[in-house]
Amino acid sequence: MMKRVLVVDDAAFMRLSLKGILERCGFEVVGEAENGVKAIQLYRQLKPDFVTMDLTMPELGGVDATKMIKMIDNEAKIVVISSMGHETSVKEAIMAGAISFILKPFDEETVIRQLKEIEKSIVD
């Protein structure tokens, strides 16, 4: 079964890039959000198998959005995608419940490898 993904990033080009990688990999991108507030709304509405989450976004950042999504669904699978400059935030996100992180700028192989690992851990 095709895994459903919510892509969260304030940069449209990053959402587009991730969406392309995910779709080439056999995932279905069911929604896109440009901030944490929208991510929470879409998570509730779409109930995706997992979420890719940027950390630095307007309105509500990735750490807080991760915490709130985990409150809605403790089983939520959230992968943080962030630049190394946010090392503290990455640690905070993992503590908030993110299951993995991918550093920007990323290469397609790294993203695919990480997501395939996560996909294996998701029981249908």
N, C-alpha and C positions, 0 to 999 in steps of 0.2 A: 504494500500500500504506500502511495506517495505521501511523504511527510509534509505537513503544512507549516509554513514559516511566516512570522511577522518580522519585518525588517524595520528597525528604528534607528534613524540617523538624521541630524538636522541638515546634512548636505545632500541635495538631490542627486548629485553625481555619484556619491557613495552608495545611496540606496539603489541607484540604477546598476552600478557595478556589482554589488552584492546580489541583486536580483538575477542578473545575467549568470553569475557563477552558480547560484543555487539552482536555477532552472536547467542549466547545462548538466548539472549533477543529478537531476531527477527529483528535485524538491519542488513543491508548489508554493509560490509566494502569495499568501492570501491577503496580505495587507502591508501597508507602509505608513510609518508615522514619523513626523519631523520633530517631535518632542515627547517627553515623558507622559504628559497629560493625555495626549492622543494615544500613546502606546497602551496606557491602562484601559482607556475606553475600547480600543480595538481588541485588546486581549480578552476582555469580558465578552465582547460581541462574537469574536471569531474562534476563540479557544484553540489557538494554534498548538502544534506539537512542540515547537520551540521558537525562541525569540533571539534575534541578533540585536544587541543593545549598545549604542554609542554612549559615552559617558558625559561629554560636554555638550549640552543642548540648552536652548532657551526654555523658559517657563518651569520645566522640571527636568533635572539631570538624570542620568542613567542609574546612579546609585539609589536615589530615592524611588525612581520608577521600578527598579528591581525589587526593592523592599515592599512596595505596594502591590506589585503583581504577585509576589510570594505570599502576601497576606490573603489575596484573593484565591490563589491556588498554590498550596505548599509544594505541589509536585511540578510546578512550572520549570521548564528547562530554558535557562537564559545564558546566552553566550555574549560576553562583553567584547566589543571590538573597539580598541582605543589606541592612541599613540603612546609611546613610552613615556612621554612627558607627564603622563597621568598615573605614574606608578602607585602612588598612594591611593588614588581613586580606584585603581584596579583591585588593590587589596581590600578596600572598603566594599567594592561590588561583590567580590568573592565571599566576604563575610556576610553580605546582605543576602546571599543565596545564589549568585551566578555560579554556573557549573564549570565554566571554562573562560579563557580569554584569548583573543587573537590580537596581535599588535599591528597597528597601522604604521607605515604602509605595508599591506599584506600582499602575498602572492597567492594566486589562485590555488596552487597545490596545497598550501598550508591550510587555507579555508576549507577546502574539500576534505582533507585528511581529518581535521578536527570535527567537521560536521558529520562525517561518516562514522567516527567513533561515537558521537552523541547519538546518532541514528540507531546504532547497535544497542545502545543502552535504553532506548525507548521501546517499551513493550506495547504492542498493538492492543 
